[in-house]
């Protein structure tokens, strides 16, 4: 069993092809059969720059603290199915450094994030609805 992750669908396809070829070669050398199966296959999530700026602007308007992480996150996420058909931006609402990490048995979801997240999503929706069709998002907000 293996978990494979990449930043793009094209890179993932190259990795998968390479691994499949190697597995078949190794099986053949040892006179074994090779059977491959896949679970939880996700498209790459690629953030649209204008959508990212929209989220940043909304966070600024709502006074939601913002930390931009430039390195790709290695989350297994089905959001890539959305960004494959429409511009979007995946973002997280962090509980803070003092909280146990997500998936840690001691993690306890901070309910204060509900209001903060709802406020941010409502602002993003309001900003989207107030812009004329086919107009770019507002200029980025310096953080």
C-alpha positions in Angstrom: 0.0 0.0 0.0 1.2 3.5 -0.8 -0.1 7.0 -0.5 0.8 9.2 -3.5 0.6 13.0 -3.6 1.6 15.6 -6.0 1.0 19.3 -6.8 -0.6 18.7 -10.2 -2.7 16.0 -11.9 0.0 15.7 -14.7 2.7 15.0 -12.1 0.5 12.4 -10.4 -0.1 10.6 -13.7 3.6 10.4 -14.3 4.2 9.0 -10.8 1.4 6.5 -11.1 2.7 5.3 -14.5 6.2 4.9 -13.2 5.2 3.0 -10.2 2.9 0.7 -12.2 5.7 -0.1 -14.6 8.1 -0.8 -11.8 5.6 -3.0 -9.9 5.0 -5.1 -13.1 8.8 -5.3 -13.7 9.5 -6.5 -10.2 6.6 -9.0 -10.3 7.8 -10.4 -13.7 11.4 -10.9 -12.5 10.1 -13.0 -9.6 7.5 -14.8 -11.7 4.6 -13.2 -9.7 1.3 -11.7 -10.8 0.8 -8.0 -10.3 -2.6 -6.5 -9.3 -3.1 -2.8 -8.6 -6.1 -1.1 -7.1 -6.8 2.5 -6.2 -8.8 4.2 -3.4 -9.4 7.8 -2.5 -8.2 9.3 -5.8 -8.3 13.1 -5.6 -7.6 15.7 -8.3 -5.0 18.2 -7.5 -6.4 21.3 -5.8 -4.9 24.3 -7.6 -5.9 27.7 -6.2 -6.9 30.4 -8.6 -4.9 33.6 -7.8 -8.0 35.9 -8.1 -10.0 33.6 -5.7 -7.1 33.6 -3.2 -7.1 37.4 -3.3 -10.9 37.4 -2.8 -10.5 35.3 0.3 -7.7 37.6 1.6 -9.8 40.7 1.0 -12.8 39.2 2.8 -10.6 38.2 5.7 -9.3 41.7 5.9 -12.8 43.2 5.8 -14.0 40.8 8.5 -10.8 41.3 10.6 -10.1 37.6 10.5 -6.4 37.0 11.1 -4.7 35.7 8.0 -1.6 33.7 7.5 -0.7 32.9 3.9 1.1 29.7 3.4 2.9 29.6 0.1 4.0 26.0 0.2 1.4 23.4 -1.0 -0.5 21.7 1.7 -0.4 17.9 1.5 -4.0 17.4 2.5 -6.0 14.6 0.8 -8.9 16.7 -0.3 -11.7 16.4 -2.8 -11.9 20.2 -3.3 -9.8 19.6 -6.4 -12.9 18.3 -8.1 -14.4 21.8 -7.8 -11.2 23.7 -8.9 -11.0 21.4 -11.9 -14.3 22.9 -13.3 -14.3 26.4 -11.8 -11.9 28.9 -10.2 -11.6 28.5 -6.5 -9.4 28.7 -3.4 -9.1 26.2 -0.6 -8.4 27.7 2.8 -8.5 26.5 6.4 -9.6 28.0 9.6 -6.9 27.3 12.0 -7.6 26.6 15.7 -4.2 28.0 16.7 -0.8 26.7 17.6 -1.9 26.0 21.2 -4.5 23.4 20.1 -3.7 19.8 19.4 -3.5 19.0 15.7 -6.5 17.9 13.7 -6.9 14.1 14.0 -5.1 14.1 17.3 -7.3 12.3 19.9 -7.0 15.3 22.2 -8.3 17.7 19.5 -11.5 19.5 20.5 -13.1 21.7 17.8 -13.1 25.3 19.0 -16.7 26.4 18.6 -15.5 30.0 18.2 -14.4 29.0 14.7 -18.1 28.6 13.6 -18.9 32.3 13.8 -15.6 33.3 12.4 -15.9 30.9 9.4 -19.6 31.8 8.8 -18.7 35.5 8.8 -15.9 35.0 6.4 -18.0 32.9 4.0 -20.8 35.4 4.1 -18.4 38.2 3.2 -17.0 36.2 0.3 -20.5 35.5 -1.0 -21.5 39.2 -0.6 -18.3 40.3 -2.5 -19.1 37.8 -5.3 -22.7 38.9 -5.6 -21.8 42.6 -5.6 -19.3 42.4 -8.5 -20.6 42.8 -12.1 -20.4 39.6 -14.1 -17.0 38.8 -15.7 -15.2 41.4 -13.6 -11.9 40.5 -11.9 -11.7 40.4 -8.1 -10.7 43.6 -6.3 -7.0 44.4 -6.0 -5.2 42.4 -3.5 -5.0 43.6 0.1 -1.5 43.7 1.5 -1.2 41.7 4.7 
